[in-house]
Amino acid sequence: MNRILYWFRNDLRLHDNEGFVRALENADQVLPVFVFDPRWFTPHPRLGISKMHVFRANFLLESVADLRQSLQRKGADLIVRVGNPANVLAEIAVEIDASAVYTSKEITQEETDVESKLSTKLKPLNIDLKLFWMSTLYHVRDLPFEISRLPDVFTQFRNKIEKSAEIRPVFETPKTIRLAPDVLPGEMPTLTTLGFDEQNQILALQPDSRRSVPFKGGETTALDRLDRYLWQTDLIATYKETRNGLLGEDYSSKFSAWLAHGCLSPRQIYTELKRYESERVRNESTYWLVFELLWRDFFRFVALRYGTRIFKSSGIKHDLSKKYQHDEDLFLKWANGQTGIPFIDANMREMNTTGFMSNRGRQNVSSFLVKDLDIDWTWGAAYFESRLIDYDPCSNWGNWNYVAGVGNDPRQNGGSQPRYFNIYSQATRYDEQGDYVKHWLPELAQVPGSLVHLVSNLSLAQQEAYGVRLGIDYPLPVIDPTKWVF
Ligand SMILES: Cc1cc2nc3c(=O)[nH]c(=O)nc-3n(C[C@H](O)[C@H](O)[C@H](O)COP(=O)(O)OP(=O)(O)OC[C@H]3O[C@@H](n4cnc5c(N)ncnc54)[C@H](O)[C@@H]3O)c2cc1C
């Protein structure tokens, strides 16, 4: 009897899951396992914030529970454990007399460290470890260049890949699963057992009514969202025009959280997009979603090429000359949405309250932290890591490298594409009437839209008229915002 243990990681789905399909093909019986690693919830050594805050933890719990239900509907189950994955998996593999452990290939250090430890444990037991590359639109083996020759400029990457590589078809969802018997399924952990206090649990379980998307983890909701964004609403057909929005559910796809946890495969999105293009409409917007998914691929390949550099202040460029401030008070004002710059504060408060922030918001708050406050960008990236539901090591740290000017694009930072954001220009362009900032900063609700982005300039009489006292109801600005205006 040939048995394979399938270790689910950031591939929490049954559709387009090559590793799982191969396990079913190659074994008489398969044992699907998920392991919650307590190290995911440990605090950042300097900042004290947990690596995974409650929003993502809750999304992960929902995703794993959904996967378990889907497997149960197919006559199988998902074995759930809490512990060090290398130890737990090796033990179970021995228990079921597995010939191999199959799993998805990850890219970044903490994840590959676990793979190495597991491999070291399995080797003397004569159990194979087989890793499947499954997270990108283009398979790493189909790249038309060696990874060491990955173009540094995104456009060159895109041109090469679009010209010379093909996207592989999706793998079918398995119909039946032959489960290895006699292993206790194990209880799902809860937010309490994962260490979240009541106040944090309320944040996740009684979500703020102002949030734009009711994110629910799992493949089921991921496929619903895909269906909704394309077929039910045709929102995809106007994506290019709406994607820079700030308010509401529909200005962008909101696929990111499901993609990050692997509840949704990028190739599944692509397949549905192609079908949509042939059955409904093909235009710049339908292409633009693929374009954005290519950015996601790009950052994965960048992480593969540059390894741990993406996590260091000196970045991909290995620029040791730049010295950053390590001002914790100022950093906390940024993190808590208390800078006195409404566009920054509204975005940070949205993320703190919901676990999500738009792409436009992320570009602005990151630029502000690095370029205006001069604070170590790795602090900002660590904060995003903690708070975002869609946190993905490659996309997060890769984007932060770019914003901080330590990425691999030689044209950035003083070149033809300086990445400095004039926050006032951005705010007045993308939130012309101030609706977004007022949504998240109710203390500014009565300030006219034309004045709200420069609220620190209000006279005492205006403050009284609009019901806001600067320095009391809303903070004084941490930097002089008039530099953006005059
Ligand atoms: C500083 C910073 C940090 C970021 N951190 C993350 C992160 O941890 N996880 C994450 O998924 N995205 C991250 N992004 C990228 C982007 O902001 C989000 O993917 C996007 O806002 C998610 O919303 P959406 O799914 O509606 O995006 P859409 O606009 O609908 O885009 C569709 C998909 O394309 C991909 N995508 C779009 N833009 C980017 C980009 N710039 N880089 C990589 N992929 C992209 C995402 O998978 C996204 O779901 C970050 C951007 C910045 C500037």
PDBQT file of the ligand as one rigid body, heavy atoms in Angstrom, charges set to zero:
ROOT
HETATM    1  C1  LIG A 501       3.993  48.754   0.129  1.00  0.00    +0.000 C 
HETATM    2  C2  LIG A 501       3.098  47.737  -0.514  1.00  0.00    +0.000 A 
HETATM    3  C3  LIG A 501       2.886  46.503   0.102  1.00  0.00    +0.000 A 
HETATM    4  C4  LIG A 501       2.089  45.540  -0.507  1.00  0.00    +0.000 A 
HETATM    5  N1  LIG A 501       1.895  44.336   0.141  1.00  0.00    +0.000 NA
HETATM    6  C5  LIG A 501       1.172  43.366  -0.472  1.00  0.00    +0.000 A 
HETATM    7  C6  LIG A 501       0.974  42.103   0.144  1.00  0.00    +0.000 A 
HETATM    8  O1  LIG A 501       1.486  41.824   1.233  1.00  0.00    +0.000 OA
HETATM    9  N2  LIG A 501       0.198  41.182  -0.505  1.00  0.00    +0.000 N 
HETATM   10  C7  LIG A 501      -0.363  41.441  -1.713  1.00  0.00    +0.000 A 
HETATM   11  O2  LIG A 501      -1.068  40.572  -2.247  1.00  0.00    +0.000 OA
HETATM   12  N3  LIG A 501      -0.185  42.617  -2.325  1.00  0.00    +0.000 NA
HETATM   13  C8  LIG A 501       0.560  43.586  -1.752  1.00  0.00    +0.000 A 
HETATM   14  N4  LIG A 501       0.718  44.802  -2.375  1.00  0.00    +0.000 N 
HETATM   15  C9  LIG A 501       0.204  44.963  -3.745  1.00  0.00    +0.000 C 
HETATM   16  C10 LIG A 501      -1.220  45.548  -3.900  1.00  0.00    +0.000 C 
HETATM   17  O3  LIG A 501      -1.356  46.712  -3.150  1.00  0.00    +0.000 OA
HETATM   18  C11 LIG A 501      -2.307  44.544  -3.520  1.00  0.00    +0.000 C 
HETATM   19  O4  LIG A 501      -2.086  43.310  -4.171  1.00  0.00    +0.000 OA
HETATM   20  C12 LIG A 501      -3.694  45.032  -3.926  1.00  0.00    +0.000 C 
HETATM   21  O5  LIG A 501      -3.954  46.280  -3.345  1.00  0.00    +0.000 OA
HETATM   22  C13 LIG A 501      -4.734  44.026  -3.499  1.00  0.00    +0.000 C 
HETATM   23  O6  LIG A 501      -6.017  44.440  -3.866  1.00  0.00    +0.000 OA
HETATM   24  P1  LIG A 501      -6.777  43.739  -5.059  1.00  0.00    +0.000 P 
HETATM   25  O7  LIG A 501      -6.712  42.263  -4.944  1.00  0.00    +0.000 OA
HETATM   26  O8  LIG A 501      -8.123  44.336  -5.148  1.00  0.00    +0.000 OA
HETATM   27  O9  LIG A 501      -5.868  44.178  -6.301  1.00  0.00    +0.000 OA
HETATM   28  P2  LIG A 501      -6.188  44.297  -7.842  1.00  0.00    +0.000 P 
HETATM   29  O10 LIG A 501      -5.902  45.685  -8.263  1.00  0.00    +0.000 OA
HETATM   30  O11 LIG A 501      -7.524  43.766  -8.176  1.00  0.00    +0.000 OA
HETATM   31  O12 LIG A 501      -5.063  43.379  -8.517  1.00  0.00    +0.000 OA
HETATM   32  C14 LIG A 501      -5.275  41.989  -8.800  1.00  0.00    +0.000 C 
HETATM   33  C15 LIG A 501      -4.159  41.183  -8.183  1.00  0.00    +0.000 C 
HETATM   34  O13 LIG A 501      -2.908  41.536  -8.757  1.00  0.00    +0.000 OA
HETATM   35  C16 LIG A 501      -1.879  41.437  -7.790  1.00  0.00    +0.000 C 
HETATM   36  N5  LIG A 501      -1.234  42.749  -7.626  1.00  0.00    +0.000 N 
HETATM   37  C17 LIG A 501      -1.750  43.967  -7.890  1.00  0.00    +0.000 A 
HETATM   38  N6  LIG A 501      -0.835  44.930  -7.654  1.00  0.00    +0.000 NA
HETATM   39  C18 LIG A 501       0.274  44.310  -7.211  1.00  0.00    +0.000 A 
HETATM   40  C19 LIG A 501       1.558  44.756  -6.806  1.00  0.00    +0.000 A 
HETATM   41  N7  LIG A 501       1.908  46.048  -6.789  1.00  0.00    +0.000 N 
HETATM   42  N8  LIG A 501       2.445  43.834  -6.374  1.00  0.00    +0.000 NA
HETATM   43  C20 LIG A 501       2.142  42.517  -6.367  1.00  0.00    +0.000 A 
HETATM   44  N9  LIG A 501       0.946  42.040  -6.766  1.00  0.00    +0.000 NA
HETATM   45  C21 LIG A 501       0.026  42.923  -7.182  1.00  0.00    +0.000 A 
HETATM   46  C22 LIG A 501      -2.538  41.014  -6.487  1.00  0.00    +0.000 C 
HETATM   47  O14 LIG A 501      -2.428  39.634  -6.357  1.00  0.00    +0.000 OA
HETATM   48  C23 LIG A 501      -3.988  41.422  -6.692  1.00  0.00    +0.000 C 
HETATM   49  O15 LIG A 501      -4.887  40.656  -5.953  1.00  0.00    +0.000 OA
HETATM   50  C24 LIG A 501       1.499  45.803  -1.774  1.00  0.00    +0.000 A 
HETATM   51  C25 LIG A 501       1.703  47.049  -2.372  1.00  0.00    +0.000 A 
HETATM   52  C26 LIG A 501       2.490  48.007  -1.753  1.00  0.00    +0.000 A 
HETATM   53  C27 LIG A 501       2.695  49.326  -2.434  1.00  0.00    +0.000 C 
ENDROOT
TORSDOF 0
